[in-house]
Amino acid sequence: MKFAARMSRLGTETAFEVMARAKALEAKGKSIIHLQIGEPDFTTPKHIIEAAVAALREGQTHYSPSAGIRPLREAIVEEVYQRRGVKSKVEEVIVTPGAKPILYFTILALIEEGDEVIYPNPGFPIYESVINFVGGTPVPLPLIEEKDFRFDPDEFRSLVTNRTKMIIINTPQNPTGGILTKRDLEVVAEVARQRKILVLSDEVYKNIIYEGQHESFYSLPGVKDFTILLDGFSKTYAMTGWRLGWGVMPEELAQKVEKLMINSNSCTSTFSQHAAIQALKGPTDEVDAFVEEFRKRRDFIVAGLNDIPGISCITPKGAFYVFPNVKNLNISSQKLEHHLLNEAGVAVLSGTAFGKYGEGYLRFSYANSIENINTGLERIRKALKNLSN
């Protein structure tokens, strides 16, 4: 079978590949500790589930408008105003099955062959994958451990050219757990405003933050007209399998994204959208409890990793990932990933799964119990001793 050339430019999300290998080992009887997948291990809050069941019983099982049902879009407008202080319109909101389509559709609608897109590296691998797929030129912006995985402003400015069409930022970050400061965001805004560059601000982890408060790019004065705000329900509300995301963007772009929705997904699941309204408007007790549990796990895994010879790990300020430095082990990140899975029965991700600047690091998701994290750490300690012998 002969495939279109563009398929060779399409990357993947390694977390799912590692999960598949781990599941295959489990099927053969090997015990695996899963620290690779970015998925909360909690159950979706009950009031959200009950809203979905009620919607099903009320017959909300048919097509919805491709941009999303109006009550949910209105709830998103209200959420954006309450959290970010920005007034948007329903016509600027698009609801999609997961947050990835906002990333995919906006890049597809805007980026032509040769257009440059600056994106964080190490960063969510789908950024680079989609830029390549549409024929754009990915321009990695290094995130620096010594700066708590923030970028250097002067380096950022040096990457901007006349071909720069879009800048992607992500805070809190996957895979590092780093958080951009307000000043970092202002640097991006200054450049984007001067050069008339669109900014896609990925804020899907905005509610999982441990120190200070979330700083949203969308909240900065005067940026609304050139910003795509990307958010979703998966991480905050433990709704990964529900596939619910949303974006707020200039109305003329929203119309193009809606057309792409019509040509691909038709619409997002209707009863799920009714449940999403409850997620935004309902109680936050369980979400607060999720974040507090993540905080405990974060502190536990950081201390445990720093106690293993050859590994050093800074404390992340958001999301549910740690990105430890393993350069002193003198083995490539990818080889170490394979060694830990096959020898220790611990599934983690190579830092290079998130770009070339991830070499020398691993990503651990602490969306697992402290008991399992502890078992994983003990297995890693033992496997590394064997590696050095």
C-alpha positions as CSV (number, residue, x, y, z in Angstrom):
1,M,0.0,0.0,0.0
2,K,1.4,3.4,-0.9
3,F,0.7,6.1,1.7
4,A,0.7,9.9,1.2
5,A,4.1,11.4,1.8
6,R,2.7,13.5,4.7
7,M,2.2,10.4,6.8
8,S,5.9,10.1,7.1
9,R,5.9,13.4,8.9
10,L,3.3,12.4,11.5
11,G,4.8,11.7,14.9
12,T,3.1,9.9,17.8
13,E,2.6,10.1,21.6
14,T,5.1,7.7,23.1
15,A,3.1,7.3,26.3
16,F,0.6,5.2,24.5
17,E,3.4,3.1,22.9
18,V,5.1,2.4,26.2
19,M,1.7,1.6,27.8
20,A,1.1,-1.0,25.0
21,R,4.6,-2.6,25.7
22,A,3.9,-2.6,29.4
23,K,0.5,-4.2,28.9
24,A,2.1,-6.9,26.7
25,L,4.6,-7.7,29.5
26,E,1.7,-7.8,32.0
27,A,-0.1,-10.2,29.8
28,K,2.9,-12.5,30.1
29,G,2.7,-12.3,33.9
30,K,5.3,-9.5,34.6
31,S,4.4,-7.1,37.3
32,I,4.4,-3.5,36.0
33,I,4.3,-0.2,37.9
34,H,2.7,2.4,35.5
35,L,4.3,5.8,35.8
36,Q,4.2,6.6,32.1
37,I,0.7,7.8,31.3
38,G,-0.6,11.3,31.9
39,E,-3.9,10.3,33.3
40,P,-5.4,10.9,36.8
41,D,-6.1,7.6,38.5
42,F,-9.2,9.1,40.2
43,T,-12.8,8.5,39.2
44,T,-14.7,11.4,37.6
45,P,-16.6,13.3,40.4
46,K,-20.0,11.8,41.1
47,H,-22.1,14.9,40.2
48,I,-20.6,15.0,36.7
49,I,-21.4,11.3,36.2
50,E,-24.9,11.8,37.4
51,A,-25.4,14.8,35.0
52,A,-24.3,12.5,32.1
53,V,-26.7,9.8,33.2
54,A,-29.6,12.3,33.5
55,A,-28.8,13.7,30.1
56,L,-28.9,10.2,28.6
57,R,-32.3,9.5,30.3
58,E,-33.6,12.8,28.9
59,G,-32.7,11.7,25.4
60,Q,-29.6,13.8,24.9
61,T,-28.3,11.2,22.5
62,H,-28.5,13.0,19.1
63,Y,-26.2,15.3,17.1
64,S,-25.3,18.6,18.6
65,P,-24.1,21.8,16.8
66,S,-20.6,21.2,15.5
67,A,-19.2,24.0,17.7
68,G,-20.9,22.6,20.8
69,I,-24.2,23.1,22.6
70,R,-24.9,26.7,23.5
71,P,-25.4,26.1,27.3
72,L,-21.9,24.6,27.5
73,R,-20.3,27.4,25.4
74,E,-22.0,30.0,27.6
75,A,-20.6,28.2,30.7
76,I,-17.1,28.3,29.1
77,V,-17.5,32.1,28.4
78,E,-18.4,32.5,32.1
79,E,-15.5,30.4,33.2
80,V,-13.1,32.4,31.1
81,Y,-14.4,35.6,32.6
82,Q,-14.3,34.4,36.2
83,R,-10.8,32.8,35.9
84,R,-9.1,35.1,33.5
85,G,-11.1,38.3,33.6
86,V,-11.7,38.4,29.9
87,K,-15.0,38.8,28.2
88,S,-15.4,36.5,25.2
89,K,-18.4,35.6,23.1
90,V,-20.2,32.2,22.5
91,E,-19.2,32.6,18.8
92,E,-15.5,32.5,19.8
93,V,-15.9,29.1,21.6
94,I,-15.5,25.7,20.0
95,V,-16.1,22.4,21.9
96,T,-14.2,19.4,20.7
97,P,-13.8,15.7,21.5
98,G,-10.7,16.2,23.7
99,A,-8.3,19.2,23.6
100,K,-6.0,17.9,20.9
101,P,-8.4,18.8,18.1
102,I,-8.1,22.5,19.0
103,L,-4.3,22.2,18.5
104,Y,-4.7,20.2,15.4
105,F,-7.4,22.2,13.7
106,T,-6.0,25.6,14.4
107,I,-2.5,24.6,13.1
108,L,-4.2,23.0,10.1
109,A,-6.3,26.2,9.4
110,L,-3.3,28.6,9.8
111,I,0.0,27.1,9.0
112,E,1.2,26.7,5.5
113,E,4.3,25.0,4.1
114,G,7.4,26.8,5.3
115,D,5.7,28.8,8.1
116,E,7.6,28.6,11.3
117,V,6.0,27.7,14.7
118,I,7.9,28.2,17.9
119,Y,7.0,25.6,20.5
120,P,8.4,24.5,24.0
121,N,10.9,21.7,24.0
122,P,10.8,19.4,25.9
123,G,7.1,19.7,25.3
124,F,3.9,17.8,24.5
125,P,5.0,15.8,21.4
126,I,1.9,16.5,19.4
127,Y,3.0,20.1,18.9
128,E,5.9,19.1,16.8
129,S,4.1,16.3,15.1
130,V,1.2,18.4,13.8
131,I,3.5,21.3,12.7
132,N,5.5,18.8,10.7
133,F,2.4,17.1,9.3
134,V,1.0,20.3,7.8
135,G,4.3,21.2,6.3
136,G,5.3,23.8,8.7
137,T,8.7,24.3,10.3
138,P,8.9,23.4,14.0
139,V,11.2,25.8,15.9
140,P,12.0,24.4,19.4
141,L,12.3,26.7,22.3
142,P,14.5,25.1,25.0
143,L,13.1,24.8,28.5
144,I,16.0,25.1,30.9
145,E,16.3,23.1,34.1
146,E,18.4,25.8,35.8
147,K,15.5,28.2,35.2
148,D,12.9,25.7,36.6
149,F,12.1,24.6,33.1
150,R,11.3,28.1,31.8
151,F,12.8,29.6,28.7
152,D,15.5,32.2,28.3
153,P,13.9,35.5,27.0
154,D,16.8,36.5,24.8
155,E,16.9,33.0,23.2
156,F,13.2,33.2,22.6
157,R,13.5,36.6,20.8
158,S,16.4,35.2,18.7
159,L,14.1,32.4,17.3
160,V,11.5,34.8,16.0
161,T,11.8,35.5,12.2
162,N,9.7,37.0,9.5
163,R,8.4,33.5,8.9
164,T,7.2,32.9,12.4
165,K,3.4,32.4,12.2
166,M,2.6,31.0,15.6
167,I,4.0,30.6,19.1
168,I,2.9,27.8,21.3
169,I,3.2,28.1,25.1
170,N,2.1,25.6,27.8
171,T,1.8,26.4,31.5
172,P,1.7,24.4,33.7
173,Q,3.9,22.2,31.5
174,N,3.9,18.7,30.3
175,P,6.4,17.0,30.7
176,T,8.4,19.1,33.2
177,G,5.7,20.4,35.6
178,G,7.2,23.9,35.2
179,I,5.2,27.1,35.3
180,L,5.8,30.3,33.3
181,T,5.8,33.5,35.3
182,K,3.8,36.5,34.4
183,R,7.0,38.2,33.1
184,D,7.7,35.2,30.8
185,L,4.2,35.6,29.4
186,E,4.7,39.3,28.9
187,V,7.8,38.7,26.9
188,V,5.8,36.5,24.5
189,A,3.0,39.0,24.4
190,E,5.4,41.9,23.5
191,V,6.9,40.0,20.6
192,A,3.6,38.6,19.4
193,R,2.0,42.1,19.5
194,Q,4.9,43.7,17.6
195,R,5.3,41.0,15.0
196,K,1.6,40.2,14.7
197,I,2.1,36.5,15.6
198,L,-0.7,34.2,16.8
199,V,-0.2,32.6,20.2
200,L,-1.7,29.3,21.2
201,S,-1.8,29.1,25.0
202,D,-2.2,25.5,26.2
203,E,-3.6,25.7,29.8
204,V,-5.1,22.2,30.3
205,Y,-3.3,21.8,33.6
206,K,-4.3,25.2,35.0
207,N,-6.1,23.8,38.0
208,I,-3.3,21.5,39.1
209,I,-0.9,24.0,40.6
210,Y,0.9,23.8,44.0
211,E,2.6,27.2,44.5
212,G,1.1,30.6,43.8
213,Q,-1.6,31.0,41.3
214,H,-2.0,30.2,37.6
215,E,-0.9,33.0,35.3
216,S,-2.9,32.9,32.1
217,F,-1.6,34.4,28.9
218,Y,-5.2,35.1,27.9
219,S,-5.5,37.5,31.0
220,L,-2.8,39.8,29.7
221,P,-4.1,43.1,28.4
222,G,-4.6,43.4,24.7
223,V,-3.8,39.8,23.7
224,K,-7.3,38.4,23.1
225,D,-7.4,39.2,19.4
226,F,-4.3,37.1,18.6
227,T,-4.6,34.3,21.1
228,I,-6.0,30.8,20.9
229,L,-6.9,29.6,24.4
230,L,-6.8,25.8,24.7
231,D,-8.3,24.0,27.7
232,G,-10.2,20.9,28.5
233,F,-11.8,18.6,31.1
234,S,-9.6,15.5,31.1
235,K,-6.9,16.5,33.7
236,T,-8.8,18.6,36.2
237,Y,-11.9,16.5,36.5
238,A,-10.4,13.0,35.8
239,M,-12.3,12.8,32.5
240,T,-9.7,11.5,30.1
241,G,-12.0,8.9,28.6
242,W,-14.9,11.4,28.1
243,R,-12.9,13.2,25.4
244,L,-13.9,16.8,26.1
245,G,-11.9,19.9,25.2
246,W,-12.5,23.5,24.2
247,G,-10.9,26.5,22.7
248,V,-11.5,30.2,22.6
249,M,-10.2,32.1,19.6
250,P,-10.9,35.0,17.3
251,E,-14.4,34.5,15.7
252,E,-13.2,34.2,12.1
253,L,-10.8,31.4,13.2
254,A,-13.6,29.7,15.2
255,Q,-15.6,29.6,12.0
256,K,-12.8,27.7,10.2
257,V,-12.4,25.3,13.1
258,E,-16.1,24.6,13.2
259,K,-15.9,23.7,9.5
260,L,-13.0,21.3,10.2
261,M,-15.2,19.8,13.0
262,I,-18.0,19.3,10.5
263,N,-15.6,17.5,8.1
264,S,-14.1,15.2,10.7
265,N,-16.1,14.6,13.9
266,S,-19.4,16.2,13.1
267,C,-19.8,17.1,16.8
268,T,-18.8,16.3,20.3
269,S,-20.9,13.7,22.3
270,T,-24.0,15.6,23.3
271,F,-24.7,14.0,26.7
272,S,-21.0,14.4,27.6
273,Q,-21.4,18.2,27.0
274,H,-24.3,18.3,29.4
275,A,-22.1,16.7,32.0
276,A,-19.3,19.2,31.3
277,I,-21.6,22.0,32.3
278,Q,-21.8,20.4,35.7
279,A,-18.0,20.1,35.8
280,L,-17.7,23.9,35.3
281,K,-20.6,24.9,37.5
282,G,-20.7,22.2,40.2
283,P,-18.8,21.8,43.5
284,T,-15.0,21.7,43.5
285,D,-14.5,19.6,46.6
286,E,-13.3,16.5,44.8
287,V,-11.1,18.5,42.4
288,D,-9.5,20.2,45.4
289,A,-8.9,16.8,47.0
290,F,-7.3,15.5,43.7
291,V,-4.8,18.4,43.8
292,E,-4.0,17.8,47.5
293,E,-3.3,14.1,46.8
294,F,-1.2,15.0,43.9
295,R,0.8,17.4,46.1
296,K,1.5,14.5,48.6
297,R,2.6,12.2,45.7
298,R,4.8,15.0,44.2
299,D,6.7,15.5,47.4
300,F,7.1,11.7,47.9
301,I,8.4,11.0,44.4
302,V,10.8,14.0,44.4
303,A,12.3,13.0,47.7
304,G,12.5,9.3,46.5
305,L,14.2,10.2,43.2
306,N,16.7,12.5,44.8
307,D,17.7,9.6,47.2
308,I,18.7,7.4,44.2
309,P,22.4,7.8,43.2
310,G,22.8,9.3,39.8
311,I,19.4,11.0,39.7
312,S,18.5,14.6,40.6
313,C,15.0,16.0,40.5
314,I,13.7,19.6,41.0
315,T,10.3,20.0,42.5
316,P,7.6,20.8,39.9
317,K,5.1,23.6,40.6
318,G,2.2,22.2,38.6
319,A,0.7,19.3,36.6
320,F,1.4,15.8,37.8
321,Y,4.8,15.0,36.3
322,V,8.4,15.1,37.5
323,F,11.3,15.4,35.0
324,P,14.4,14.1,36.8
325,N,17.9,14.6,35.4
326,V,19.6,11.2,34.8
327,K,22.7,12.5,32.9
328,N,25.1,11.1,35.6
329,L,23.9,7.6,34.9
330,N,25.8,7.8,31.5
331,I,23.1,6.0,29.5
332,S,20.8,7.5,26.9
333,S,17.3,8.3,28.1
334,Q,15.7,5.9,25.7
335,K,17.9,3.0,26.7
336,L,17.2,3.8,30.3
337,E,13.5,3.8,29.6
338,H,13.7,0.3,28.1
339,H,15.9,-1.0,30.9
340,L,13.6,0.2,33.6
341,L,10.6,-1.4,31.8
342,N,12.1,-4.7,31.0
343,E,14.4,-5.2,34.0
344,A,12.6,-3.3,36.8
345,G,9.0,-3.5,35.6
346,V,8.6,0.2,35.8
347,A,7.0,2.1,32.9
348,V,8.4,5.6,32.5
349,L,9.1,7.8,29.4
350,S,12.4,8.9,27.9
351,G,12.8,12.7,27.9
352,T,13.4,12.5,24.2
353,A,9.8,11.5,23.7
354,F,9.2,15.2,24.3
355,G,11.9,16.5,22.0
356,K,15.6,16.6,21.5
357,Y,16.1,18.8,24.6
358,G,14.7,16.0,26.7
359,E,17.8,13.9,26.4
360,G,19.3,13.2,29.8
361,Y,15.9,13.2,31.5
362,L,13.0,10.9,32.2
363,R,9.3,11.7,32.7
364,F,7.4,10.1,35.6
365,S,3.7,10.6,36.0
366,Y,2.7,10.5,39.7
367,A,-0.9,9.8,38.8
368,N,-0.6,6.6,40.8
369,S,-0.8,5.7,44.5
370,I,2.1,6.4,46.9
371,E,2.3,2.7,47.5
372,N,2.9,2.0,43.9
373,I,5.2,4.9,43.5
374,N,7.3,3.6,46.4
375,T,7.4,0.1,44.9
376,G,8.5,1.7,41.6
377,L,11.3,3.7,43.2
378,E,12.6,0.6,45.0
379,R,12.7,-1.3,41.8
380,I,14.5,1.5,40.0
381,R,17.1,1.7,42.8
382,K,17.8,-2.0,42.4
383,A,17.8,-2.0,38.6
384,L,20.3,0.9,38.5
385,K,22.6,-1.0,40.9
386,N,22.5,-3.9,38.4
387,L,23.2,-1.5,35.5
388,S,26.4,-0.3,37.1
389,N,27.7,-3.7,38.0
